[in-house]
Amino acid sequence: MYQNIMFDLDGTVTDSGRAIMSSVRYALSEMGITDQPEEKLRTFIGPSLYDSFEREYGLKGEDCDRAVSLYRDIYEKERMYDVDIYEGIPELLRELKSSGKTVFLITSKPLVFSEKILERIGLAKYFDHLTAPDLSDHSSDKKRLIEKAVSRYGLSKSECIMVGDTKYDILGAADAGVDSIAVTYGYGTLGEMKEAGATFTADSAKDIADLLGVRIC
């Protein structure tokens, strides 16, 4: 049924919590905000940095720009590649490609970072297309990224499905009119994703494979 498989990156393909949270912690400390709880830092995994710094710390304008700049500086120089690939994801991507599916990356992480990470971890070869914002884009809206891919590549929405780990992925899919798989091993909560309108749920890469009709060990 689904020909076009759209994956989120952070929390879905890669466990990037260490890289993101440590970079957020550094940026906040440089802004004089210290001793932040991990549960608050975890909320930065998924949405755009601008939305997260404003939502969680009320930073706006130049203060928000500075926080994002501090984050990106340390992230790109030292921490961007401090990620793990979730178990079974390479096998899943390989089987999807082998079965003739078109595999997309749809992420709020800037394109320049996403491309570098996929190359470094050896997964770039499995993705046919990447849709991600540029560095000046402040939005967390996954709907517009999904719709951008649909429009650019002439896709049928009924043949598309979005795989993600947060309410932003699931709500974006629902608002764009495509089905979704909410994965429970990432950084979102199952309750929020169900409330956002998840079509399916999956606890592992194998579960995703089963839903998409491919087999992995």
DOZABA-999076 format. One line per field, with one value per residue: x, y, z of N, C-alpha, C in turn; residue in one letter; chain; residue number from 1. Coordinates in nm, 3 decimals, m for minus. Example, Ala and Ser with C-alpha at 12.3 -4.5 7.8 and 13.67 -1.06 7.14 Angstrom:
2
n.x [1.319 / 1.285]
n.y [m0.569 / m0.225]
n.z [0.780 / 0.708]
ca.x [1.230 / 1.367]
ca.y [m0.450 / m0.106]
ca.z [0.780 / 0.714]
c.x [1.320 / 1.290]
c.y [m0.330 / 0.003]
c.z [0.780 / 0.787]
type [A / S]
mol [A / A]
seq [1 / 2]
This chain:
217
n.x [0.083 / 0.192 / 0.417 / 0.596 / 0.813 / 0.856 / 1.093 / 1.160 / 1.454 / 1.616 / 1.576 / 1.433 / 1.561 / 1.823 / 1.966 / 2.011 / 2.032 / 2.242 / 2.415 / 2.249 / 2.132 / 2.360 / 2.467 / 2.266 / 2.272 / 2.526 / 2.491 / 2.292 / 2.428 / 2.623 / 2.462 / 2.403 / 2.229 / 2.194 / 2.229 / 2.010 / 1.727 / 1.724 / 1.485 / 1.375 / 1.562 / 1.538 / 1.315 / 1.404 / 1.466 / 1.362 / 1.167 / 1.226 / 1.520 / 1.479 / 1.205 / 1.211 / 1.388 / 1.247 / 1.000 / 1.066 / 1.236 / 1.170 / 1.314 / 1.372 / 1.404 / 1.717 / 1.835 / 1.744 / 1.851 / 2.123 / 2.146 / 2.086 / 2.297 / 2.519 / 2.464 / 2.478 / 2.741 / 2.902 / 2.787 / 2.832 / 3.112 / 3.202 / 3.012 / 2.818 / 2.828 / 2.799 / 2.620 / 2.395 / 2.287 / 1.964 / 1.872 / 1.833 / 1.757 / 1.935 / 1.905 / 1.631 / 1.605 / 1.760 / 1.612 / 1.373 / 1.456 / 1.546 / 1.308 / 1.190 / 1.075 / 1.039 / 1.247 / 1.242 / 1.392 / 1.256 / 1.296 / 1.329 / 1.577 / 1.843 / 1.927 / 2.199 / 2.331 / 2.198 / 2.260 / 2.538 / 2.552 / 2.414 / 2.586 / 2.823 / 2.747 / 2.689 / 2.439 / 2.335 / 2.313 / 2.078 / 1.867 / 1.648 / 1.563 / 1.600 / 1.434 / 1.451 / 1.491 / 1.664 / 1.940 / 1.836 / 1.573 / 1.309 / 1.103 / 0.906 / 0.725 / 0.616 / 0.426 / 0.446 / 0.693 / 0.650 / 0.449 / 0.594 / 0.773 / 0.587 / 0.478 / 0.709 / 0.806 / 0.591 / 0.407 / 0.161 / m0.056 / m0.187 / m0.015 / 0.190 / 0.370 / 0.449 / 0.715 / 0.783 / 0.893 / 0.783 / 0.517 / 0.520 / 0.598 / 0.385 / 0.152 / 0.213 / 0.203 / m0.068 / m0.196 / m0.105 / m0.231 / m0.144 / m0.071 / 0.069 / 0.339 / 0.393 / 0.674 / 0.786 / 1.029 / 1.177 / 1.192 / 0.951 / 0.618 / 0.392 / 0.123 / 0.088 / 0.145 / m0.055 / m0.275 / m0.223 / m0.291 / m0.185 / m0.152 / m0.055 / 0.136 / 0.470 / 0.714 / 0.970 / 1.231 / 1.175 / 0.901 / 0.818 / 0.900 / 0.731 / 0.482 / 0.515 / 0.544 / 0.784 / 1.063 / 1.279 / 1.554]
n.y [m0.121 / 0.126 / 0.325 / 0.531 / 0.603 / 0.788 / 0.913 / 1.047 / 1.192 / 1.240 / 1.049 / 0.860 / 0.738 / 0.777 / 0.772 / 1.050 / 1.185 / 1.242 / 1.415 / 1.632 / 1.717 / 1.775 / 1.984 / 2.176 / 2.216 / 2.332 / 2.573 / 2.702 / 2.730 / 2.914 / 3.128 / 3.184 / 3.014 / 2.746 / 2.403 / 2.244 / 2.029 / 1.695 / 1.607 / 1.837 / 1.918 / 1.710 / 1.776 / 1.922 / 1.757 / 1.697 / 1.926 / 2.254 / 2.443 / 2.714 / 2.729 / 2.567 / 2.690 / 2.924 / 2.826 / 2.673 / 2.839 / 3.099 / 3.262 / 3.515 / 3.695 / 3.857 / 3.721 / 3.459 / 3.404 / 3.411 / 3.196 / 2.981 / 3.009 / 2.958 / 2.694 / 2.566 / 2.610 / 2.460 / 2.214 / 2.150 / 2.155 / 1.969 / 1.770 / 1.666 / 1.413 / 1.234 / 1.002 / 0.721 / 0.450 / 0.328 / m0.002 / m0.236 / m0.052 / 0.003 / m0.241 / m0.238 / m0.010 / m0.095 / m0.318 / m0.195 / m0.039 / m0.243 / m0.366 / m0.192 / 0.041 / 0.397 / 0.598 / 0.849 / 1.121 / 1.321 / 1.589 / 1.821 / 1.905 / 2.107 / 2.092 / 2.085 / 1.974 / 1.730 / 1.591 / 1.554 / 1.395 / 1.158 / 1.068 / 1.023 / 0.817 / 0.617 / 0.576 / 0.725 / 0.625 / 0.485 / 0.658 / 0.814 / 1.076 / 1.389 / 1.604 / 1.898 / 2.184 / 2.499 / 2.674 / 2.914 / 2.878 / 2.873 / 2.711 / 2.442 / 2.297 / 2.008 / 1.944 / 2.119 / 2.042 / 1.776 / 1.819 / 1.967 / 1.776 / 1.600 / 1.763 / 1.836 / 1.593 / 1.480 / 1.305 / 1.062 / 1.109 / 0.901 / 0.694 / 0.746 / 0.741 / 0.851 / 0.812 / 0.852 / 0.987 / 1.172 / 1.396 / 1.603 / 1.495 / 1.317 / 1.476 / 1.652 / 1.478 / 1.398 / 1.645 / 1.696 / 1.505 / 1.241 / 0.898 / 0.758 / 0.625 / 0.583 / 0.568 / 0.409 / 0.400 / 0.628 / 0.975 / 1.096 / 1.081 / 0.809 / 0.858 / 1.129 / 1.106 / 0.933 / 1.093 / 1.291 / 1.169 / 0.926 / 0.668 / 0.407 / 0.220 / 0.145 / m0.055 / m0.113 / m0.144 / m0.376 / m0.402 / m0.184 / m0.270 / m0.494 / m0.367 / m0.236 / m0.433 / m0.567 / m0.786 / m0.827 / m0.958]
n.z [0.000 / 0.077 / m0.090 / m0.066 / 0.177 / 0.460 / 0.675 / 0.994 / 1.148 / 1.404 / 1.691 / 1.560 / 1.332 / 1.423 / 1.751 / 1.895 / 2.128 / 2.317 / 2.175 / 2.107 / 2.356 / 2.513 / 2.368 / 2.384 / 2.660 / 2.686 / 2.536 / 2.689 / 2.932 / 2.860 / 2.832 / 3.086 / 3.213 / 3.409 / 3.538 / 3.437 / 3.414 / 3.279 / 3.162 / 3.062 / 2.873 / 2.694 / 2.546 / 2.336 / 2.132 / 1.827 / 1.763 / 1.604 / 1.691 / 1.747 / 1.811 / 2.038 / 2.225 / 2.269 / 2.362 / 2.594 / 2.744 / 2.708 / 2.536 / 2.301 / 1.989 / 1.966 / 2.179 / 2.146 / 1.896 / 1.963 / 2.141 / 1.968 / 1.790 / 1.957 / 2.026 / 1.771 / 1.702 / 1.888 / 1.847 / 1.573 / 1.563 / 1.757 / 1.840 / 1.671 / 1.549 / 1.751 / 1.784 / 1.794 / 1.591 / 1.574 / 1.668 / 1.409 / 1.216 / 0.988 / 0.848 / 0.800 / 0.632 / 0.418 / 0.324 / 0.253 / 0.038 / m0.131 / m0.191 / m0.359 / m0.265 / m0.223 / m0.039 / 0.198 / 0.378 / 0.619 / 0.800 / 1.075 / 1.137 / 1.020 / 0.673 / 0.595 / 0.815 / 0.843 / 0.606 / 0.634 / 0.865 / 0.789 / 0.587 / 0.735 / 0.912 / 0.742 / 0.618 / 0.413 / 0.157 / 0.146 / 0.129 / m0.090 / m0.123 / 0.046 / 0.261 / 0.422 / 0.639 / 0.569 / 0.727 / 0.815 / 0.865 / 1.090 / 1.175 / 1.318 / 1.180 / 1.054 / 0.867 / 0.643 / 0.542 / 0.468 / 0.277 / 0.098 / m0.003 / m0.118 / m0.320 / m0.468 / m0.567 / m0.690 / m0.556 / m0.453 / m0.194 / m0.066 / m0.092 / 0.075 / 0.387 / 0.710 / 0.934 / 1.265 / 1.587 / 1.760 / 1.865 / 1.683 / 1.438 / 1.390 / 1.405 / 1.198 / 0.981 / 0.991 / 0.949 / 0.695 / 0.554 / 0.530 / 0.620 / 0.928 / 1.129 / 1.460 / 1.648 / 1.942 / 2.068 / 2.074 / 2.153 / 2.205 / 2.353 / 2.383 / 2.435 / 2.357 / 2.086 / 1.996 / 2.049 / 1.867 / 1.636 / 1.535 / 1.293 / 1.306 / 1.551 / 1.661 / 1.817 / 1.754 / 1.500 / 1.363 / 1.400 / 1.248 / 0.998 / 0.965 / 0.948 / 0.710 / 0.528 / 0.477 / 0.544 / 0.816 / 1.004]
ca.x [0.000 / 0.276 / 0.533 / 0.686 / 0.831 / 0.919 / 1.149 / 1.224 / 1.592 / 1.648 / 1.480 / 1.366 / 1.672 / 1.938 / 1.953 / 2.101 / 2.008 / 2.364 / 2.466 / 2.158 / 2.117 / 2.484 / 2.484 / 2.170 / 2.324 / 2.637 / 2.437 / 2.225 / 2.527 / 2.685 / 2.361 / 2.385 / 2.123 / 2.266 / 2.162 / 1.879 / 1.691 / 1.729 / 1.354 / 1.352 / 1.652 / 1.486 / 1.212 / 1.469 / 1.487 / 1.245 / 1.131 / 1.336 / 1.585 / 1.416 / 1.081 / 1.240 / 1.444 / 1.140 / 0.898 / 1.114 / 1.311 / 1.120 / 1.413 / 1.321 / 1.489 / 1.862 / 1.871 / 1.720 / 1.953 / 2.252 / 2.140 / 2.096 / 2.435 / 2.606 / 2.434 / 2.527 / 2.887 / 2.958 / 2.730 / 2.901 / 3.256 / 3.241 / 2.914 / 2.717 / 2.834 / 2.788 / 2.487 / 2.384 / 2.179 / 1.875 / 1.882 / 1.748 / 1.727 / 2.003 / 1.842 / 1.500 / 1.624 / 1.810 / 1.503 / 1.278 / 1.515 / 1.548 / 1.171 / 1.145 / 1.014 / 1.112 / 1.273 / 1.263 / 1.417 / 1.179 / 1.345 / 1.341 / 1.719 / 1.890 / 1.972 / 2.345 / 2.371 / 2.138 / 2.338 / 2.668 / 2.533 / 2.382 / 2.709 / 2.918 / 2.703 / 2.675 / 2.301 / 2.292 / 2.285 / 1.944 / 1.766 / 1.635 / 1.543 / 1.603 / 1.363 / 1.487 / 1.502 / 1.797 / 1.978 / 1.759 / 1.434 / 1.284 / 0.977 / 0.901 / 0.606 / 0.645 / 0.328 / 0.495 / 0.803 / 0.587 / 0.382 / 0.699 / 0.819 / 0.477 / 0.469 / 0.832 / 0.827 / 0.468 / 0.365 / 0.024 / m0.057 / m0.235 / 0.098 / 0.294 / 0.355 / 0.553 / 0.761 / 0.846 / 0.891 / 0.724 / 0.387 / 0.541 / 0.595 / 0.253 / 0.058 / 0.247 / 0.150 / m0.214 / m0.236 / m0.071 / m0.318 / m0.079 / m0.069 / 0.190 / 0.379 / 0.453 / 0.767 / 0.786 / 1.163 / 1.247 / 1.187 / 0.816 / 0.536 / 0.290 / m0.005 / 0.086 / 0.142 / m0.189 / m0.364 / m0.195 / m0.355 / m0.102 / m0.225 / m0.001 / 0.247 / 0.574 / 0.809 / 1.103 / 1.245 / 1.106 / 0.758 / 0.800 / 0.912 / 0.609 / 0.375 / 0.542 / 0.544 / 0.917 / 1.109 / 1.415 / 1.580]
ca.y [0.000 / 0.246 / 0.325 / 0.639 / 0.590 / 0.911 / 0.895 / 1.149 / 1.154 / 1.231 / 0.974 / 0.760 / 0.669 / 0.786 / 0.818 / 1.166 / 1.256 / 1.296 / 1.527 / 1.747 / 1.768 / 1.836 / 2.111 / 2.267 / 2.248 / 2.426 / 2.703 / 2.762 / 2.772 / 3.037 / 3.234 / 3.199 / 2.924 / 2.623 / 2.299 / 2.216 / 1.887 / 1.623 / 1.597 / 1.960 / 1.915 / 1.611 / 1.836 / 1.984 / 1.654 / 1.694 / 2.056 / 2.344 / 2.505 / 2.842 / 2.702 / 2.506 / 2.790 / 3.017 / 2.754 / 2.627 / 2.938 / 3.233 / 3.340 / 3.571 / 3.793 / 3.840 / 3.618 / 3.328 / 3.390 / 3.381 / 3.059 / 2.890 / 3.019 / 2.886 / 2.551 / 2.516 / 2.616 / 2.345 / 2.094 / 2.119 / 2.136 / 1.863 / 1.674 / 1.628 / 1.271 / 1.152 / 0.941 / 0.577 / 0.409 / 0.235 / m0.142 / m0.281 / 0.053 / m0.020 / m0.355 / m0.192 / 0.078 / m0.177 / m0.400 / m0.107 / m0.007 / m0.365 / m0.399 / m0.092 / 0.157 / 0.524 / 0.632 / 0.992 / 1.178 / 1.443 / 1.627 / 1.963 / 1.937 / 2.170 / 2.000 / 2.073 / 1.881 / 1.599 / 1.526 / 1.515 / 1.285 / 1.036 / 1.024 / 0.972 / 0.691 / 0.517 / 0.549 / 0.814 / 0.547 / 0.427 / 0.762 / 0.867 / 1.220 / 1.453 / 1.731 / 1.956 / 2.329 / 2.558 / 2.723 / 3.033 / 2.838 / 2.863 / 2.641 / 2.299 / 2.244 / 1.896 / 1.942 / 2.187 / 1.964 / 1.662 / 1.868 / 2.008 / 1.654 / 1.551 / 1.849 / 1.833 / 1.463 / 1.434 / 1.185 / 1.042 / 1.105 / 0.771 / 0.601 / 0.798 / 0.721 / 0.918 / 0.737 / 0.948 / 0.954 / 1.278 / 1.448 / 1.692 / 1.410 / 1.257 / 1.584 / 1.700 / 1.380 / 1.407 / 1.772 / 1.688 / 1.406 / 1.113 / 0.809 / 0.769 / 0.523 / 0.643 / 0.474 / 0.432 / 0.388 / 0.757 / 1.076 / 1.143 / 0.995 / 0.739 / 0.927 / 1.248 / 1.067 / 0.882 / 1.208 / 1.366 / 1.100 / 0.819 / 0.561 / 0.283 / 0.235 / 0.043 / m0.054 / m0.147 / m0.144 / m0.496 / m0.369 / m0.096 / m0.358 / m0.574 / m0.279 / m0.194 / m0.550 / m0.622 / m0.875 / m0.816 / m1.053]
ca.z [0.000 / 0.089 / m0.178 / m0.026 / 0.322 / 0.509 / 0.808 / 1.076 / 1.177 / 1.547 / 1.770 / 1.475 / 1.268 / 1.513 / 1.890 / 1.897 / 2.252 / 2.379 / 2.096 / 2.116 / 2.492 / 2.561 / 2.298 / 2.446 / 2.793 / 2.666 / 2.495 / 2.803 / 3.033 / 2.810 / 2.851 / 3.230 / 3.260 / 3.443 / 3.616 / 3.379 / 3.422 / 3.152 / 3.099 / 2.988 / 2.759 / 2.598 / 2.461 / 2.221 / 2.029 / 1.740 / 1.707 / 1.570 / 1.806 / 1.778 / 1.883 / 2.167 / 2.317 / 2.305 / 2.439 / 2.724 / 2.822 / 2.680 / 2.464 / 2.178 / 1.922 / 1.968 / 2.277 / 2.085 / 1.791 / 2.027 / 2.193 / 1.854 / 1.738 / 2.051 / 2.007 / 1.643 / 1.701 / 1.959 / 1.785 / 1.449 / 1.586 / 1.849 / 1.892 / 1.572 / 1.513 / 1.872 / 1.774 / 1.771 / 1.501 / 1.644 / 1.626 / 1.300 / 1.118 / 0.860 / 0.781 / 0.754 / 0.517 / 0.307 / 0.271 / 0.186 / m0.093 / m0.213 / m0.232 / m0.455 / m0.203 / m0.227 / 0.101 / 0.219 / 0.510 / 0.642 / 0.932 / 1.109 / 1.148 / 0.896 / 0.569 / 0.592 / 0.921 / 0.815 / 0.501 / 0.689 / 0.960 / 0.715 / 0.521 / 0.835 / 0.973 / 0.637 / 0.580 / 0.305 / 0.035 / 0.151 / 0.115 / m0.225 / m0.119 / 0.177 / 0.272 / 0.551 / 0.627 / 0.571 / 0.860 / 0.852 / 0.885 / 1.235 / 1.202 / 1.349 / 1.115 / 0.966 / 0.760 / 0.522 / 0.486 / 0.401 / 0.158 / 0.003 / m0.069 / m0.201 / m0.437 / m0.547 / m0.633 / m0.752 / m0.485 / m0.412 / m0.047 / m0.020 / m0.098 / 0.164 / 0.530 / 0.787 / 1.052 / 1.356 / 1.731 / 1.843 / 1.820 / 1.569 / 1.319 / 1.372 / 1.374 / 1.065 / 0.885 / 0.992 / 0.887 / 0.553 / 0.492 / 0.507 / 0.735 / 1.008 / 1.226 / 1.579 / 1.712 / 2.087 / 2.123 / 2.063 / 2.258 / 2.231 / 2.438 / 2.306 / 2.453 / 2.273 / 1.945 / 1.968 / 2.048 / 1.744 / 1.524 / 1.477 / 1.225 / 1.363 / 1.646 / 1.647 / 1.928 / 1.706 / 1.354 / 1.312 / 1.393 / 1.132 / 0.880 / 0.953 / 0.903 / 0.572 / 0.443 / 0.445 / 0.650 / 0.865 / 1.112]
c.x [0.086 / 0.400 / 0.639 / 0.697 / 0.914 / 0.964 / 1.193 / 1.366 / 1.615 / 1.538 / 1.407 / 1.468 / 1.793 / 1.896 / 2.056 / 2.088 / 2.132 / 2.411 / 2.379 / 2.153 / 2.245 / 2.509 / 2.388 / 2.221 / 2.438 / 2.584 / 2.371 / 2.324 / 2.598 / 2.591 / 2.332 / 2.275 / 2.186 / 2.175 / 2.021 / 1.850 / 1.688 / 1.593 / 1.319 / 1.440 / 1.603 / 1.384 / 1.272 / 1.488 / 1.359 / 1.212 / 1.252 / 1.393 / 1.517 / 1.288 / 1.109 / 1.295 / 1.337 / 1.038 / 0.945 / 1.177 / 1.270 / 1.217 / 1.355 / 1.425 / 1.637 / 1.906 / 1.853 / 1.823 / 2.088 / 2.254 / 2.155 / 2.237 / 2.533 / 2.588 / 2.501 / 2.679 / 2.947 / 2.910 / 2.809 / 3.048 / 3.287 / 3.141 / 2.818 / 2.712 / 2.828 / 2.648 / 2.501 / 2.272 / 2.093 / 1.884 / 1.783 / 1.720 / 1.803 / 1.940 / 1.705 / 1.513 / 1.670 / 1.696 / 1.397 / 1.328 / 1.511 / 1.410 / 1.111 / 1.074 / 1.102 / 1.125 / 1.313 / 1.312 / 1.341 / 1.211 / 1.349 / 1.487 / 1.766 / 1.953 / 2.123 / 2.395 / 2.320 / 2.219 / 2.471 / 2.655 / 2.504 / 2.504 / 2.803 / 2.876 / 2.669 / 2.534 / 2.253 / 2.249 / 2.144 / 1.833 / 1.766 / 1.628 / 1.547 / 1.526 / 1.384 / 1.503 / 1.647 / 1.822 / 1.896 / 1.613 / 1.409 / 1.170 / 0.995 / 0.790 / 0.642 / 0.545 / 0.386 / 0.612 / 0.750 / 0.523 / 0.481 / 0.750 / 0.712 / 0.468 / 0.590 / 0.846 / 0.700 / 0.411 / 0.214 / 0.023 / m0.102 / m0.124 / 0.212 / 0.264 / 0.477 / 0.585 / 0.833 / 0.823 / 0.832 / 0.590 / 0.403 / 0.538 / 0.454 / 0.149 / 0.085 / 0.192 / m0.002 / m0.261 / m0.208 / m0.156 / m0.250 / m0.081 / 0.065 / 0.212 / 0.449 / 0.544 / 0.783 / 0.925 / 1.240 / 1.221 / 1.050 / 0.743 / 0.424 / 0.156 / m0.017 / 0.075 / 0.006 / m0.289 / m0.347 / m0.249 / m0.274 / m0.190 / m0.186 / 0.101 / 0.344 / 0.674 / 0.952 / 1.107 / 1.173 / 0.956 / 0.728 / 0.803 / 0.785 / 0.492 / 0.390 / 0.559 / 0.681 / 0.964 / 1.254 / 1.433 / 1.588]
c.y [0.126 / 0.232 / 0.423 / 0.643 / 0.708 / 0.892 / 1.028 / 1.102 / 1.131 / 1.157 / 0.867 / 0.674 / 0.664 / 0.826 / 0.928 / 1.246 / 1.318 / 1.422 / 1.651 / 1.804 / 1.832 / 1.970 / 2.217 / 2.312 / 2.351 / 2.566 / 2.775 / 2.811 / 2.900 / 3.157 / 3.256 / 3.114 / 2.788 / 2.524 / 2.269 / 2.066 / 1.823 / 1.620 / 1.724 / 1.964 / 1.818 / 1.670 / 1.905 / 1.884 / 1.641 / 1.829 / 2.139 / 2.405 / 2.635 / 2.823 / 2.651 / 2.607 / 2.891 / 2.949 / 2.724 / 2.736 / 3.082 / 3.322 / 3.387 / 3.664 / 3.760 / 3.733 / 3.478 / 3.302 / 3.351 / 3.239 / 2.958 / 2.891 / 2.945 / 2.736 / 2.499 / 2.515 / 2.492 / 2.214 / 2.054 / 2.087 / 2.007 / 1.749 / 1.616 / 1.479 / 1.179 / 1.093 / 0.789 / 0.553 / 0.308 / 0.095 / m0.174 / m0.177 / 0.033 / m0.133 / m0.316 / m0.106 / m0.001 / m0.258 / m0.314 / m0.070 / m0.128 / m0.401 / m0.294 / 0.027 / 0.281 / 0.575 / 0.779 / 1.018 / 1.309 / 1.488 / 1.777 / 2.003 / 1.999 / 2.070 / 1.979 / 1.976 / 1.740 / 1.523 / 1.474 / 1.395 / 1.155 / 0.981 / 0.959 / 0.836 / 0.584 / 0.487 / 0.633 / 0.737 / 0.490 / 0.530 / 0.818 / 1.020 / 1.269 / 1.584 / 1.783 / 2.106 / 2.375 / 2.621 / 2.843 / 3.003 / 2.809 / 2.770 / 2.493 / 2.228 / 2.133 / 1.889 / 2.003 / 2.112 / 1.842 / 1.709 / 1.916 / 1.887 / 1.599 / 1.631 / 1.835 / 1.704 / 1.402 / 1.309 / 1.182 / 1.027 / 0.969 / 0.666 / 0.643 / 0.762 / 0.781 / 0.837 / 0.835 / 0.915 / 1.063 / 1.322 / 1.539 / 1.614 / 1.363 / 1.362 / 1.640 / 1.608 / 1.392 / 1.533 / 1.773 / 1.586 / 1.276 / 1.029 / 0.817 / 0.645 / 0.595 / 0.540 / 0.511 / 0.430 / 0.521 / 0.848 / 1.136 / 1.050 / 0.934 / 0.810 / 1.049 / 1.212 / 1.009 / 0.997 / 1.289 / 1.295 / 0.992 / 0.710 / 0.425 / 0.319 / 0.120 / 0.058 / m0.078 / m0.135 / m0.264 / m0.471 / m0.280 / m0.181 / m0.438 / m0.490 / m0.243 / m0.312 / m0.597 / m0.701 / m0.844 / m0.912 / m0.981]
c.z [0.000 / 0.003 / m0.130 / 0.126 / 0.371 / 0.652 / 0.868 / 1.104 / 1.327 / 1.623 / 1.691 / 1.401 / 1.360 / 1.654 / 1.907 / 2.025 / 2.313 / 2.307 / 2.114 / 2.257 / 2.545 / 2.494 / 2.352 / 2.583 / 2.785 / 2.631 / 2.611 / 2.908 / 2.991 / 2.823 / 3.000 / 3.289 / 3.284 / 3.517 / 3.566 / 3.380 / 3.284 / 3.084 / 3.020 / 2.862 / 2.652 / 2.503 / 2.338 / 2.106 / 1.947 / 1.680 / 1.666 / 1.697 / 1.846 / 1.856 / 2.024 / 2.267 / 2.359 / 2.397 / 2.581 / 2.810 / 2.792 / 2.605 / 2.331 / 2.116 / 1.928 / 2.067 / 2.219 / 1.975 / 1.850 / 2.078 / 2.080 / 1.797 / 1.826 / 2.036 / 1.881 / 1.636 / 1.767 / 1.896 / 1.662 / 1.471 / 1.660 / 1.865 / 1.791 / 1.544 / 1.635 / 1.878 / 1.762 / 1.672 / 1.576 / 1.582 / 1.514 / 1.192 / 0.986 / 0.779 / 0.724 / 0.628 / 0.394 / 0.243 / 0.200 / 0.046 / m0.185 / m0.266 / m0.325 / m0.397 / m0.226 / m0.085 / 0.112 / 0.361 / 0.517 / 0.784 / 0.951 / 1.132 / 1.017 / 0.800 / 0.573 / 0.699 / 0.890 / 0.711 / 0.555 / 0.782 / 0.886 / 0.642 / 0.621 / 0.890 / 0.869 / 0.591 / 0.462 / 0.181 / 0.031 / 0.127 / m0.027 / m0.224 / 0.025 / 0.169 / 0.413 / 0.532 / 0.612 / 0.707 / 0.907 / 0.884 / 1.033 / 1.271 / 1.234 / 1.272 / 1.015 / 0.849 / 0.633 / 0.459 / 0.411 / 0.271 / 0.052 / m0.074 / m0.163 / m0.331 / m0.528 / m0.628 / m0.691 / m0.689 / m0.465 / m0.260 / 0.006 / m0.021 / m0.007 / 0.309 / 0.600 / 0.911 / 1.143 / 1.501 / 1.819 / 1.784 / 1.699 / 1.438 / 1.288 / 1.335 / 1.235 / 0.958 / 0.876 / 0.921 / 0.736 / 0.479 / 0.455 / 0.634 / 0.808 / 1.093 / 1.341 / 1.645 / 1.859 / 2.148 / 2.123 / 2.181 / 2.282 / 2.326 / 2.354 / 2.316 / 2.364 / 2.125 / 1.906 / 1.958 / 1.920 / 1.620 / 1.458 / 1.414 / 1.283 / 1.469 / 1.627 / 1.760 / 1.882 / 1.554 / 1.293 / 1.301 / 1.274 / 1.005 / 0.859 / 0.899 / 0.756 / 0.477 / 0.396 / 0.566 / 0.686 / 0.982 / 1.246]
type [M / Y / Q / N / I / M / F / D / L / D / G / T / V / T / D / S / G / R / A / I / M / S / S / V / R / Y / A / L / S / E / M / G / I / T / D / Q / P / E / E / K / L / R / T / F / I / G / P / S / L / Y / D / S / F / E / R / E / Y / G / L / K / G / E / D / C / D / R / A / V / S / L / Y / R / D / I / Y / E / K / E / R / M / Y / D / V / D / I / Y / E / G / I / P / E / L / L / R / E / L / K / S / S / G / K / T / V / F / L / I / T / S / K / P / L / V / F / S / E / K / I / L / E / R / I / G / L / A / K / Y / F / D / H / L / T / A / P / D / L / S / D / H / S / S / D / K / K / R / L / I / E / K / A / V / S / R / Y / G / L / S / K / S / E / C / I / M / V / G / D / T / K / Y / D / I / L / G / A / A / D / A / G / V / D / S / I / A / V / T / Y / G / Y / G / T / L / G / E / M / K / E / A / G / A / T / F / T / A / D / S / A / K / D / I / A / D / L / L / G / V / R / I / C]
mol [A / A / A / A / A / A / A / A / A / A / A / A / A / A / A / A / A / A / A / A / A / A / A / A / A / A / A / A / A / A / A / A / A / A / A / A / A / A / A / A / A / A / A / A / A / A / A / A / A / A / A / A / A / A / A / A / A / A / A / A / A / A / A / A / A / A / A / A / A / A / A / A / A / A / A / A / A / A / A / A / A / A / A / A / A / A / A / A / A / A / A / A / A / A / A / A / A / A / A / A / A / A / A / A / A / A / A / A / A / A / A / A / A / A / A / A / A / A / A / A / A / A / A / A / A / A / A / A / A / A / A / A / A / A / A / A / A / A / A / A / A / A / A / A / A / A / A / A / A / A / A / A / A / A / A / A / A / A / A / A / A / A / A / A / A / A / A / A / A / A / A / A / A / A / A / A / A / A / A / A / A / A / A / A / A / A / A / A / A / A / A / A / A / A / A / A / A / A / A / A / A / A / A / A / A / A / A / A / A / A / A / A / A / A / A / A / A]
seq [1 / 2 / 3 / 4 / 5 / 6 / 7 / 8 / 9 / 10 / 11 / 12 / 13 / 14 / 15 / 16 / 17 / 18 / 19 / 20 / 21 / 22 / 23 / 24 / 25 / 26 / 27 / 28 / 29 / 30 / 31 / 32 / 33 / 34 / 35 / 36 / 37 / 38 / 39 / 40 / 41 / 42 / 43 / 44 / 45 / 46 / 47 / 48 / 49 / 50 / 51 / 52 / 53 / 54 / 55 / 56 / 57 / 58 / 59 / 60 / 61 / 62 / 63 / 64 / 65 / 66 / 67 / 68 / 69 / 70 / 71 / 72 / 73 / 74 / 75 / 76 / 77 / 78 / 79 / 80 / 81 / 82 / 83 / 84 / 85 / 86 / 87 / 88 / 89 / 90 / 91 / 92 / 93 / 94 / 95 / 96 / 97 / 98 / 99 / 100 / 101 / 102 / 103 / 104 / 105 / 106 / 107 / 108 / 109 / 110 / 111 / 112 / 113 / 114 / 115 / 116 / 117 / 118 / 119 / 120 / 121 / 122 / 123 / 124 / 125 / 126 / 127 / 128 / 129 / 130 / 131 / 132 / 133 / 134 / 135 / 136 / 137 / 138 / 139 / 140 / 141 / 142 / 143 / 144 / 145 / 146 / 147 / 148 / 149 / 150 / 151 / 152 / 153 / 154 / 155 / 156 / 157 / 158 / 159 / 160 / 161 / 162 / 163 / 164 / 165 / 166 / 167 / 168 / 169 / 170 / 171 / 172 / 173 / 174 / 175 / 176 / 177 / 178 / 179 / 180 / 181 / 182 / 183 / 184 / 185 / 186 / 187 / 188 / 189 / 190 / 191 / 192 / 193 / 194 / 195 / 196 / 197 / 198 / 199 / 200 / 201 / 202 / 203 / 204 / 205 / 206 / 207 / 208 / 209 / 210 / 211 / 212 / 213 / 214 / 215 / 216 / 217]
